[in-house]
Amino acid sequence: MVFNRISRRKHGIQTDRKRRTLWGWVTREPRLERLEDRRLLAVITQPTSGTQTETVLDGDQYFDSGGAVGDYSNNETGVLTLDSQFPSTLTVDFTAFQTEAVNDVLTIYDGPDTTSPEIGTFDGSGSPGTIEASGNELTFKFDSNDSVVAAGWEAGVSVTPGDLELDGTTGDNVFELRIN
């Protein structure tokens, strides 16, 4: 991803196609510093059916379909992919996990869909713990049966950007930034 060109005397903000702020940079002699992301944190819930992809940023929260306070539902078959949309390390840390043992199962895949390598299946109180993607996407498939529901799960999302490189000078102290 190539960032907008910025001057050492000005601030630069990189936005995605939806005009959400992804990263901001402020320049100072002789280094660049990351500004804090100013958007509100997202609360992402598992879909009850179908497939959905969500763009995530550091600090977002991921819950079962019942959200922060409710239980998930019977007969769920939803698939959710979390995508940081740029080279980074994507980590999901489960801080609470409770499903009906054996019958209500969360399967996690390392990639953009359910054909990606399977990380594991989790049910009952067997929390996934901390899951780190090998790339910038993780996929979660949740299947519940037609009886007994439980509290579900809560997880925090961490996105750590890849290394930055300066790609030459283009006059008047203007740099082009790239994330590796």
N, CA and C atoms as an extended XYZ file, in Angstrom:
540
Properties=species:S:1:pos:R:3:atomname:S:1:resname:S:1:resid:I:1 pbc="F F F"
N         0.853       -1.172        0.000 N   MET     1
C         0.000        0.000        0.000 CA  MET     1
C         0.891        1.224        0.000 C   MET     1
N         0.659        2.148       -0.871 N   VAL     2
C         1.417        3.384       -0.945 CA  VAL     2
C         0.613        4.472       -0.248 C   VAL     2
N         1.265        5.156        0.666 N   PHE     3
C         0.606        6.241        1.367 CA  PHE     3
C         0.685        7.516        0.540 C   PHE     3
N        -0.200        8.451        0.820 N   ASN     4
C        -0.139        9.757        0.176 CA  ASN     4
C         1.206       10.400        0.479 C   ASN     4
N         1.680       11.180       -0.477 N   ARG     5
C         2.931       11.896       -0.239 CA  ARG     5
C         2.667       13.007        0.773 C   ARG     5
N         3.608       13.193        1.666 N   ILE     6
C         3.441       14.226        2.681 CA  ILE     6
C         4.724       15.027        2.826 C   ILE     6
N         4.603       16.250        3.204 N   SER     7
C         5.744       17.121        3.412 CA  SER     7
C         6.181       17.027        4.864 C   SER     7
N         7.439       17.308        5.116 N   ARG     8
C         7.919       17.318        6.497 CA  ARG     8
C         7.228       18.408        7.317 C   ARG     8
N         6.650       19.392        6.651 N   ARG     9
C         6.019       20.495        7.370 CA  ARG     9
C         4.516       20.307        7.540 C   ARG     9
N         3.954       19.194        7.049 N   LYS    10
C         2.516       19.018        7.092 CA  LYS    10
C         2.150       17.647        7.623 C   LYS    10
N         0.881       17.481        7.937 N   HIS    11
C         0.349       16.195        8.349 CA  HIS    11
C        -0.174       15.461        7.126 C   HIS    11
N        -0.107       14.133        7.147 N   GLY    12
C        -0.674       13.332        6.074 CA  GLY    12
C        -1.636       12.322        6.663 C   GLY    12
N        -2.733       12.113        6.013 N   ILE    13
C        -3.724       11.143        6.478 CA  ILE    13
C        -4.011       10.189        5.333 C   ILE    13
N        -3.939        8.893        5.591 N   GLN    14
C        -4.269        7.891        4.592 CA  GLN    14
C        -5.686        7.394        4.852 C   GLN    14
N        -6.521        7.405        3.826 N   THR    15
C        -7.881        6.925        3.979 CA  THR    15
C        -8.125        5.771        3.030 C   THR    15
N        -9.081        4.910        3.363 N   ASP    16
C        -9.459        3.838        2.452 CA  ASP    16
C       -10.589        4.324        1.560 C   ASP    16
N       -11.120        3.441        0.712 N   ARG    17
C       -12.155        3.834       -0.241 CA  ARG    17
C       -13.432        4.302        0.432 C   ARG    17
N       -13.695        3.868        1.648 N   LYS    18
C       -14.900        4.279        2.368 CA  LYS    18
C       -14.665        5.569        3.140 C   LYS    18
N       -13.489        6.171        2.976 N   ARG    19
C       -13.121        7.430        3.615 CA  ARG    19
C       -12.978        7.322        5.123 C   ARG    19
N       -12.702        6.111        5.609 N   ARG    20
C       -12.366        5.970        7.019 CA  ARG    20
C       -10.873        6.186        7.168 C   ARG    20
N       -10.450        6.818        8.216 N   THR    21
C        -9.030        7.030        8.440 CA  THR    21
C        -8.378        5.724        8.858 C   THR    21
N        -7.335        5.323        8.114 N   LEU    22
C        -6.583        4.137        8.491 CA  LEU    22
C        -5.361        4.512        9.318 C   LEU    22
N        -4.534        5.395        8.783 N   TRP    23
C        -3.322        5.791        9.492 CA  TRP    23
C        -3.069        7.266        9.253 C   TRP    23
N        -2.539        7.935       10.244 N   GLY    24
C        -2.130        9.316       10.065 CA  GLY    24
C        -0.665        9.441       10.419 C   GLY    24
N         0.024       10.334        9.764 N   TRP    25
C         1.442       10.506       10.028 CA  TRP    25
C         1.734       11.982       10.207 C   TRP    25
N         2.632       12.257       11.111 N   VAL    26
C         3.128       13.618       11.257 CA  VAL    26
C         4.644       13.529       11.160 C   VAL    26
N         5.235       14.439       10.437 N   THR    27
C         6.674       14.384       10.243 CA  THR    27
C         7.365       15.401       11.125 C   THR    27
N         8.501       15.006       11.602 N   ARG    28
C         9.373       15.884       12.381 CA  ARG    28
C        10.796       15.520       12.018 C   ARG    28
N        11.663       16.465       12.061 N   GLU    29
C        13.064       16.168       11.768 CA  GLU    29
C        13.599       15.260       12.862 C   GLU    29
N        14.282       14.176       12.587 N   PRO    30
C        14.401       13.552       11.273 CA  PRO    30
C        13.566       12.279       11.171 C   PRO    30
N        12.500       12.125       11.934 N   ARG    31
C        11.764       10.856       11.950 CA  ARG    31
C        10.275       11.066       11.686 C   ARG    31
N         9.587        9.965       11.423 N   LEU    32
C         8.141        9.977       11.234 CA  LEU    32
C         7.496        9.326       12.443 C   LEU    32
N         6.362        9.830       12.894 N   GLU    33
C         5.663        9.260       14.034 CA  GLU    33
C         4.228        8.963       13.642 C   GLU    33
N         3.686        7.845       14.131 N   ARG    34
C         2.310        7.462       13.832 CA  ARG    34
C         1.367        8.234       14.751 C   ARG    34
N         0.332        8.828       14.157 N   LEU    35
C        -0.727        9.445       14.942 CA  LEU    35
C        -1.710        8.370       15.369 C   LEU    35
N        -2.381        8.551       16.444 N   GLU    36
C        -3.394        7.601       16.875 CA  GLU    36
C        -4.578        7.621       15.928 C   GLU    36
N        -5.171        6.458       15.701 N   ASP    37
C        -6.365        6.352       14.863 CA  ASP    37
C        -7.507        7.044       15.606 C   ASP    37
N        -8.212        7.920       14.926 N   ARG    38
C        -9.235        8.747       15.565 CA  ARG    38
C       -10.652        8.220       15.387 C   ARG    38
N       -10.845        7.095       14.679 N   ARG    39
C       -12.201        6.598       14.482 CA  ARG    39
C       -12.680        5.876       15.731 C   ARG    39
N       -13.989        5.745       15.858 N   LEU    40
C       -14.548        4.982       16.965 CA  LEU    40
C       -14.269        3.507       16.762 C   LEU    40
N       -14.052        2.782       17.832 N   LEU    41
C       -13.798        1.350       17.729 CA  LEU    41
C       -15.059        0.633       17.270 C   LEU    41
N       -14.875       -0.400       16.484 N   ALA    42
C       -16.003       -1.169       15.957 CA  ALA    42
C       -16.332       -2.332       16.885 C   ALA    42
N       -17.609       -2.637       16.988 N   VAL    43
C       -18.082       -3.841       17.676 CA  VAL    43
C       -18.615       -4.754       16.580 C   VAL    43
N       -17.972       -5.891       16.408 N   ILE    44
C       -18.292       -6.814       15.329 CA  ILE    44
C       -18.947       -8.047       15.929 C   ILE    44
N       -20.087       -8.459       15.356 N   THR    45
C       -20.766       -9.667       15.836 CA  THR    45
C       -20.791      -10.722       14.742 C   THR    45
N       -20.724      -11.970       15.181 N   GLN    46
C       -20.789      -13.117       14.283 CA  GLN    46
C       -22.155      -13.144       13.595 C   GLN    46
N       -22.214      -13.322       12.269 N   PRO    47
C       -23.528      -13.433       11.619 CA  PRO    47
C       -24.208      -14.755       12.003 C   PRO    47
N       -25.528      -14.765       12.042 N   THR    48
C       -26.258      -15.995       12.376 CA  THR    48
C       -26.325      -16.950       11.190 C   THR    48
N       -26.189      -16.410        9.973 N   SER    49
C       -26.156      -17.235        8.768 CA  SER    49
C       -25.451      -16.453        7.672 C   SER    49
N       -25.093      -17.131        6.612 N   GLY    50
C       -24.434      -16.464        5.495 CA  GLY    50
C       -22.973      -16.178        5.783 C   GLY    50
N       -22.385      -15.410        4.873 N   THR    51
C       -20.964      -15.068        4.951 CA  THR    51
C       -20.817      -13.557        4.928 C   THR    51
N       -19.916      -13.052        5.768 N   GLN    52
C       -19.705      -11.610        5.853 CA  GLN    52
C       -18.225      -11.354        6.079 C   GLN    52
N       -17.717      -10.237        5.544 N   THR    53
C       -16.332       -9.810        5.760 CA  THR    53
C       -16.354       -8.442        6.411 C   THR    53
N       -15.544       -8.275        7.435 N   GLU    54
C       -15.443       -6.996        8.143 CA  GLU    54
C       -14.002       -6.514        8.129 C   GLU    54
N       -13.809       -5.238        7.810 N   THR    55
C       -12.498       -4.618        7.906 CA  THR    55
C       -12.274       -4.232        9.363 C   THR    55
N       -11.137       -4.620        9.910 N   VAL    56
C       -10.871       -4.366       11.328 CA  VAL    56
C        -9.645       -3.477       11.502 C   VAL    56
N        -9.645       -2.787       12.622 N   LEU    57
C        -8.497       -1.999       13.042 CA  LEU    57
C        -8.162       -2.372       14.482 C   LEU    57
N        -7.007       -1.982       14.897 N   ASP    58
C        -6.550       -2.280       16.252 CA  ASP    58
C        -7.541       -1.746       17.285 C   ASP    58
N        -7.931       -2.590       18.231 N   GLY    59
C        -8.833       -2.182       19.303 CA  GLY    59
C       -10.286       -2.555       19.087 C   GLY    59
N       -10.632       -3.049       17.892 N   ASP    60
C       -12.011       -3.484       17.654 CA  ASP    60
C       -12.356       -4.665       18.561 C   ASP    60
N       -13.653       -4.893       18.774 N   GLN    61
C       -14.139       -5.997       19.607 CA  GLN    61
C       -14.949       -6.963       18.752 C   GLN    61
N       -14.823       -8.266       19.018 N   TYR    62
C       -15.521       -9.301       18.265 CA  TYR    62
C       -16.332      -10.153       19.243 C   TYR    62
N       -17.647      -10.282       18.981 N   PHE    63
C       -18.562      -11.027       19.848 CA  PHE    63
C       -19.331      -12.070       19.042 C   PHE    63
N       -19.919      -13.037       19.743 N   ASP    64
C       -20.880      -13.940       19.131 CA  ASP    64
C       -22.094      -13.113       18.695 C   ASP    64
N       -23.079      -13.750       18.052 N   SER    65
C       -24.235      -13.020       17.518 CA  SER    65
C       -25.083      -12.333       18.585 C   SER    65
N       -24.974      -12.751       19.841 N   GLY    66
C       -25.721      -12.116       20.922 CA  GLY    66
C       -25.106      -10.819       21.404 C   GLY    66
N       -23.944      -10.480       20.874 N   GLY    67
C       -23.273       -9.244       21.272 CA  GLY    67
C       -22.676       -9.336       22.662 C   GLY    67
N       -22.480       -8.184       23.275 N   ALA    68
C       -21.810       -8.112       24.574 CA  ALA    68
C       -22.664       -8.632       25.733 C   ALA    68
N       -23.989       -8.614       25.589 N   VAL    69
C       -24.836       -8.962       26.733 CA  VAL    69
C       -25.771      -10.154       26.506 C   VAL    69
N       -25.933      -10.617       25.266 N   GLY    70
C       -26.890      -11.691       24.997 CA  GLY    70
C       -26.220      -12.995       24.617 C   GLY    70
N       -27.010      -14.073       24.627 N   ASP    71
C       -26.536      -15.376       24.176 CA  ASP    71
C       -26.649      -15.455       22.660 C   ASP    71
N       -25.867      -16.351       22.061 N   TYR    72
C       -26.054      -16.619       20.635 CA  TYR    72
C       -27.353      -17.404       20.458 C   TYR    72
N       -27.764      -17.667       19.207 N   SER    73
C       -29.044      -18.319       18.914 CA  SER    73
C       -28.870      -19.784       18.536 C   SER    73
N       -30.001      -20.507       18.497 N   ASN    74
C       -30.013      -21.867       17.965 CA  ASN    74
C       -29.889      -21.821       16.447 C   ASN    74
N       -29.395      -22.899       15.873 N   ASN    75
C       -29.334      -23.103       14.417 CA  ASN    75
C       -28.524      -22.047       13.668 C   ASN    75
N       -27.445      -21.599       14.234 N   GLU    76
C       -26.575      -20.642       13.537 CA  GLU    76
C       -25.613      -21.379       12.610 C   GLU    76
N       -25.305      -20.742       11.486 N   THR    77
C       -24.353      -21.301       10.516 CA  THR    77
C       -23.538      -20.192        9.856 C   THR    77
N       -23.242      -19.136       10.581 N   GLY    78
C       -22.595      -17.953       10.004 CA  GLY    78
C       -21.096      -18.083        9.853 C   GLY    78
N       -20.575      -17.388        8.844 N   VAL    79
C       -19.138      -17.325        8.583 CA  VAL    79
C       -18.733      -15.850        8.549 C   VAL    79
N       -17.685      -15.507        9.291 N   LEU    80
C       -17.189      -14.134        9.362 CA  LEU    80
C       -15.695      -14.116        9.077 C   LEU    80
N       -15.282      -13.234        8.171 N   THR    81
C       -13.860      -13.033        7.915 CA  THR    81
C       -13.471      -11.651        8.419 C   THR    81
N       -12.427      -11.598        9.240 N   LEU    82
C       -11.852      -10.338        9.706 CA  LEU    82
C       -10.642      -10.050        8.832 C   LEU    82
N       -10.575       -8.834        8.288 N   ASP    83
C        -9.549       -8.466        7.328 CA  ASP    83
C        -9.002       -7.092        7.686 C   ASP    83
N        -7.680       -6.990        7.865 N   SER    84
C        -7.090       -5.687        8.183 CA  SER    84
C        -6.802       -4.862        6.934 C   SER    84
N        -6.939       -5.425        5.756 N   GLN    85
C        -6.815       -4.773        4.449 CA  GLN    85
C        -5.457       -4.168        4.140 C   GLN    85
N        -4.437       -4.437        4.889 N   PHE    86
C        -3.100       -4.007        4.530 CA  PHE    86
C        -2.111       -4.929        5.232 C   PHE    86
N        -0.871       -4.994        4.755 N   PRO    87
C         0.099       -5.899        5.372 CA  PRO    87
C         0.251       -5.604        6.856 C   PRO    87
N        -0.027       -6.612        7.661 N   SER    88
C        -0.009       -6.427        9.106 CA  SER    88
C        -0.036       -7.778        9.792 C   SER    88
N         0.045       -7.732       11.107 N   THR    89
C        -0.178       -8.916       11.924 CA  THR    89
C        -1.549       -8.766       12.555 C   THR    89
N        -2.446       -9.719       12.279 N   LEU    90
C        -3.803       -9.711       12.822 CA  LEU    90
C        -3.877      -10.744       13.941 C   LEU    90
N        -4.286      -10.298       15.131 N   THR    91
C        -4.395      -11.171       16.295 CA  THR    91
C        -5.767      -10.985       16.924 C   THR    91
N        -6.403      -12.103       17.308 N   VAL    92
C        -7.685      -12.063       18.009 CA  VAL    92
C        -7.487      -12.778       19.341 C   VAL    92
N        -7.768      -12.078       20.441 N   ASP    93
C        -7.567      -12.607       21.790 CA  ASP    93
C        -8.916      -12.826       22.466 C   ASP    93
N        -9.284      -14.084       22.668 N   PHE    94
C       -10.561      -14.424       23.299 CA  PHE    94
C       -10.429      -14.265       24.807 C   PHE    94
N       -11.213      -13.353       25.371 N   THR    95
C       -11.169      -13.092       26.809 CA  THR    95
C       -12.287      -13.823       27.556 C   THR    95
N       -13.315      -14.270       26.826 N   ALA    96
C       -14.404      -15.071       27.402 CA  ALA    96
C       -14.885      -16.031       26.316 C   ALA    96
N       -15.206      -17.273       26.706 N   PHE    97
C       -15.677      -18.250       25.723 CA  PHE    97
C       -16.503      -19.320       26.424 C   PHE    97
N       -17.769      -19.486       25.986 N   GLN    98
C       -18.640      -20.537       26.528 CA  GLN    98
C       -19.709      -20.879       25.494 C   GLN    98
N       -19.654      -22.117       24.980 N   THR    99
C       -20.682      -22.621       24.068 CA  THR    99
C       -21.152      -23.976       24.602 C   THR    99
N       -22.212      -24.521       24.009 N   GLU   100
C       -22.644      -25.864       24.393 CA  GLU   100
C       -21.585      -26.847       23.891 C   GLU   100
N       -21.023      -27.608       24.821 N   ALA   101
C       -19.957      -28.556       24.476 CA  ALA   101
C       -20.425      -29.527       23.392 C   ALA   101
N       -19.540      -29.792       22.447 N   VAL   102
C       -19.710      -30.737       21.339 CA  VAL   102
C       -20.687      -30.232       20.272 C   VAL   102
N       -21.809      -29.637       20.653 N   ASN   103
C       -22.868      -29.288       19.705 CA  ASN   103
C       -22.757      -27.903       19.061 C   ASN   103
N       -22.173      -26.952       19.737 N   ASP   104
C       -22.045      -25.585       19.225 CA  ASP   104
C       -20.551      -25.290       19.089 C   ASP   104
N       -20.091      -25.227       17.844 N   VAL   105
C       -18.648      -25.255       17.579 CA  VAL   105
C       -18.210      -24.036       16.758 C   VAL   105
N       -17.120      -23.408       17.213 N   LEU   106
C       -16.474      -22.326       16.477 CA  LEU   106
C       -15.226      -22.903       15.817 C   LEU   106
N       -15.150      -22.791       14.485 N   THR   107
C       -13.976      -23.242       13.735 CA  THR   107
C       -13.269      -22.016       13.192 C   THR   107
N       -11.945      -21.969       13.372 N   ILE   108
C       -11.154      -20.811       12.961 CA  ILE   108
C       -10.197      -21.222       11.852 C   ILE   108
N       -10.140      -20.392       10.800 N   TYR   109
C        -9.293      -20.648        9.641 CA  TYR   109
C        -8.296      -19.505        9.452 C   TYR   109
N        -7.095      -19.848        9.021 N   ASP   110
C        -6.024      -18.883        8.802 CA  ASP   110
C        -6.060      -18.394        7.360 C   ASP   110
N        -6.971      -17.464        7.078 N   GLY   111
C        -7.088      -16.939        5.724 CA  GLY   111
C        -8.460      -16.379        5.443 C   GLY   111
N        -8.765      -16.129        4.152 N   PRO   112
C        -9.967      -15.388        3.771 CA  PRO   112
C       -11.259      -16.190        3.717 C   PRO   112
N       -11.226      -17.511        3.867 N   ASP   113
C       -12.462      -18.298        3.790 CA  ASP   113
C       -12.274      -19.674        4.423 C   ASP   113
N       -13.303      -20.500        4.346 N   THR   114
C       -13.284      -21.815        5.005 CA  THR   114
C       -12.481      -22.865        4.237 C   THR   114
N       -11.887      -22.488        3.090 N   THR   115
C       -10.957      -23.396        2.413 CA  THR   115
C        -9.520      -23.134        2.863 C   THR   115
N        -9.314      -22.106        3.675 N   SER   116
C        -7.988      -21.783        4.223 CA  SER   116
C        -7.616      -22.838        5.273 C   SER   116
N        -6.324      -22.925        5.632 N   PRO   117
C        -5.916      -23.903        6.644 CA  PRO   117
C        -6.678      -23.707        7.962 C   PRO   117
N        -7.146      -24.805        8.526 N   GLU   118
C        -7.887      -24.753        9.787 CA  GLU   118
C        -6.920      -24.609       10.958 C   GLU   118
N        -7.192      -23.627       11.805 N   ILE   119
C        -6.397      -23.438       13.019 CA  ILE   119
C        -6.894      -24.374       14.108 C   ILE   119
N        -8.234      -24.500       14.225 N   GLY   120
C        -8.796      -25.402       15.228 CA  GLY   120
C       -10.287      -25.237       15.374 C   GLY   120
N       -10.883      -26.164       16.118 N   THR   121
C       -12.306      -26.094       16.468 CA  THR   121
C       -12.405      -25.985       17.977 C   THR   121
N       -13.379      -25.184       18.436 N   PHE   122
C       -13.477      -24.874       19.856 CA  PHE   122
C       -14.930      -24.933       20.296 C   PHE   122
N       -15.178      -25.537       21.467 N   ASP   123
C       -16.530      -25.624       22.009 CA  ASP   123
C       -16.448      -25.738       23.523 C   ASP   123
N       -17.620      -25.657       24.165 N   GLY   124
C       -17.656      -25.723       25.626 CA  GLY   124
C       -16.930      -24.539       26.220 C   GLY   124
N       -16.070      -24.817       27.196 N   SER   125
C       -15.281      -23.747       27.810 CA  SER   125
C       -13.841      -23.780       27.302 C   SER   125
N       -13.597      -24.528       26.229 N   GLY   126
C       -12.258      -24.627       25.640 CA  GLY   126
C       -11.941      -23.423       24.771 C   GLY   126
N       -11.557      -22.348       25.396 N   SER   127
C       -11.313      -21.084       24.700 CA  SER   127
C       -10.200      -21.202       23.667 C   SER   127
N       -10.351      -20.515       22.541 N   PRO   128
C        -9.268      -20.468       21.564 CA  PRO   128
C        -8.037      -19.725       22.076 C   PRO   128
N        -8.205      -18.891       23.097 N   GLY   129
C        -7.083      -18.104       23.602 CA  GLY   129
C        -6.712      -17.012       22.617 C   GLY   129
N        -5.426      -16.884       22.341 N   THR   130
C        -4.943      -15.876       21.403 CA  THR   130
C        -4.627      -16.542       20.068 C   THR   130
N        -5.225      -16.025       19.007 N   ILE   131
C        -5.046      -16.564       17.655 CA  ILE   131
C        -4.361      -15.499       16.807 C   ILE   131
N        -3.251      -15.857       16.164 N   GLU   132
C        -2.543      -14.929       15.291 CA  GLU   132
C        -2.563      -15.465       13.867 C   GLU   132
N        -2.968      -14.631       12.935 N   ALA   133
C        -3.009      -15.009       11.523 CA  ALA   133
C        -1.603      -14.995       10.938 C   ALA   133
N        -1.378      -15.829        9.933 N   SER   134
C        -0.091      -15.773        9.236 CA  SER   134
C        -0.072      -14.599        8.256 C   SER   134
N        -1.253      -14.091        7.915 N   GLY   135
C        -1.382      -12.919        7.043 CA  GLY   135
C        -2.260      -11.891        7.715 C   GLY   135
N        -3.136      -11.248        6.941 N   ASN   136
C        -3.978      -10.200        7.509 CA  ASN   136
C        -5.457      -10.592        7.542 C   ASN   136
N        -5.772      -11.909        7.471 N   GLU   137
C        -7.166      -12.353        7.508 CA  GLU   137
C        -7.331      -13.595        8.373 C   GLU   137
N        -8.432      -13.631        9.107 N   LEU   138
C        -8.865      -14.807        9.862 CA  LEU   138
C       -10.339      -15.019        9.564 C   LEU   138
N       -10.759      -16.282        9.443 N   THR   139
C       -12.162      -16.609        9.183 CA  THR   139
C       -12.709      -17.453       10.321 C   THR   139
N       -13.940      -17.124       10.774 N   PHE   140
C       -14.601      -17.783       11.890 CA  PHE   140
C       -15.932      -18.356       11.413 C   PHE   140
N       -16.114      -19.663       11.588 N   LYS   141
C       -17.376      -20.316       11.225 CA  LYS   141
C       -17.991      -20.859       12.504 C   LYS   141
N       -19.242      -20.454       12.778 N   PHE   142
C       -19.917      -20.923       13.985 CA  PHE   142
C       -21.159      -21.713       13.609 C   PHE   142
N       -21.250      -22.928       14.141 N   ASP   143
C       -22.400      -23.809       13.939 CA  ASP   143
C       -22.996      -24.132       15.298 C   ASP   143
N       -24.298      -23.851       15.466 N   SER   144
C       -24.985      -24.240       16.699 CA  SER   144
C       -26.160      -25.143       16.335 C   SER   144
N       -26.525      -26.024       17.258 N   ASN   145
C       -27.644      -26.936       16.985 CA  ASN   145
C       -28.971      -26.294       17.389 C   ASN   145
N       -30.040      -27.100       17.450 N   ASP   146
C       -31.378      -26.553       17.682 CA  ASP   146
C       -31.802      -26.530       19.153 C   ASP   146
N       -30.872      -26.766       20.068 N   SER   147
C       -31.211      -26.681       21.496 CA  SER   147
C       -30.027      -26.133       22.283 C   SER   147
N       -30.283      -25.637       23.444 N   VAL   148
C       -29.291      -25.118       24.398 CA  VAL   148
C       -28.359      -24.077       23.769 C   VAL   148
N       -28.402      -22.892       24.314 N   VAL   149
C       -27.478      -21.827       23.934 CA  VAL   149
C       -26.658      -21.438       25.155 C   VAL   149
N       -25.625      -20.651       24.933 N   ALA   150
C       -24.761      -20.221       26.031 CA  ALA   150
C       -24.335      -18.770       25.782 C   ALA   150
N       -23.477      -18.280       26.656 N   ALA   151
C       -23.057      -16.879       26.603 CA  ALA   151
C       -22.256      -16.536       25.353 C   ALA   151
N       -21.558      -17.506       24.750 N   GLY   152
C       -20.782      -17.236       23.539 CA  GLY   152
C       -19.378      -16.762       23.844 C   GLY   152
N       -18.938      -15.702       23.174 N   TRP   153
C       -17.565      -15.245       23.354 CA  TRP   153
C       -17.423      -13.745       23.204 C   TRP   153
N       -16.275      -13.298       23.705 N   GLU   154
C       -15.830      -11.913       23.566 CA  GLU   154
C       -14.354      -11.970       23.234 C   GLU   154
N       -13.932      -11.156       22.265 N   ALA   155
C       -12.527      -11.154       21.873 CA  ALA   155
C       -12.102       -9.752       21.461 C   ALA   155
N       -10.859       -9.455       21.711 N   GLY   156
C       -10.273       -8.197       21.268 CA  GLY   156
C        -9.451       -8.420       20.014 C   GLY   156
N        -9.461       -7.439       19.126 N   VAL   157
C        -8.725       -7.517       17.865 CA  VAL   157
C        -7.503       -6.607       17.956 C   VAL   157
N        -6.348       -7.151       17.561 N   SER   158
C        -5.123       -6.357       17.493 CA  SER   158
C        -4.604       -6.379       16.061 C   SER   158
N        -4.267       -5.211       15.546 N   VAL   159
C        -3.675       -5.100       14.224 CA  VAL   159
C        -2.373       -4.328       14.380 C   VAL   159
N        -1.274       -4.976       14.040 N   THR   160
C         0.030       -4.345       14.109 CA  THR   160
C         0.523       -4.155       12.682 C   THR   160
N         0.718       -2.908       12.229 N   PRO   161
C         1.138       -2.687       10.847 CA  PRO   161
C         2.518       -3.248       10.581 C   PRO   161
N         2.751       -3.592        9.310 N   GLY   162
C         4.074       -4.055        8.897 CA  GLY   162
C         5.080       -2.924        8.979 C   GLY   162
N         6.323       -3.244        8.658 N   ASP   163
C         7.388       -2.252        8.693 CA  ASP   163
C         7.167       -1.174        7.640 C   ASP   163
N         7.581        0.037        7.963 N   LEU   164
C         7.513        1.149        7.021 CA  LEU   164
C         8.873        1.341        6.375 C   LEU   164
N         8.863        1.749        5.117 N   GLU   165
C        10.109        2.109        4.466 CA  GLU   165
C         9.920        3.442        3.762 C   GLU   165
N        10.979        4.240        3.767 N   LEU   166
C        10.958        5.483        3.012 CA  LEU   166
C        11.421        5.154        1.608 C   LEU   166
N        10.673        5.586        0.603 N   ASP   167
C        10.950        5.238       -0.779 CA  ASP   167
C        11.471        6.463       -1.527 C   ASP   167
N        12.612        6.966       -1.077 N   GLY   168
C        13.254        8.058       -1.783 CA  GLY   168
C        12.685        9.423       -1.468 C   GLY   168
N        13.395       10.424       -1.929 N   THR   169
C        12.979       11.812       -1.773 CA  THR   169
C        12.550       12.329       -3.129 C   THR   169
N        11.466       13.059       -3.179 N   THR   170
C        10.977       13.605       -4.451 CA  THR   170
C        10.940       15.128       -4.397 C   THR   170
N        11.963       15.727       -3.844 N   GLY   171
C        12.054       17.184       -3.787 CA  GLY   171
C        11.282       17.779       -2.632 C   GLY   171
N        11.723       18.929       -2.158 N   ASP   172
C        11.076       19.666       -1.080 CA  ASP   172
C        10.742       18.785        0.114 C   ASP   172
N        11.638       17.853        0.436 N   ASN   173
C        11.488       16.989        1.614 CA  ASN   173
C        10.181       16.224        1.612 C   ASN   173
N         9.759       15.705        0.488 N   VAL   174
C         8.549       14.903        0.374 CA  VAL   174
C         8.933       13.450        0.222 C   VAL   174
N         8.311       12.569        0.985 N   PHE   175
C         8.607       11.154        0.956 CA  PHE   175
C         7.387       10.369        0.552 C   PHE   175
N         7.618        9.195       -0.007 N   GLU   176
C         6.542        8.260       -0.293 CA  GLU   176
C         6.692        7.114        0.696 C   GLU   176
N         5.641        6.790        1.458 N   LEU   177
C         5.701        5.751        2.477 CA  LEU   177
C         5.043        4.477        1.974 C   LEU   177
N         5.627        3.347        2.316 N   ARG   178
C         5.053        2.053        1.972 CA  ARG   178
C         5.033        1.185        3.219 C   ARG   178
N         3.974        0.382        3.358 N   ILE   179
C         3.945       -0.629        4.414 CA  ILE   179
C         4.368       -1.932        3.795 C   ILE   179
N         5.334       -2.590        4.411 N   ASN   180
C         5.794       -3.904        3.933 CA  ASN   180
C         5.006       -5.006        4.570 C   ASN   180
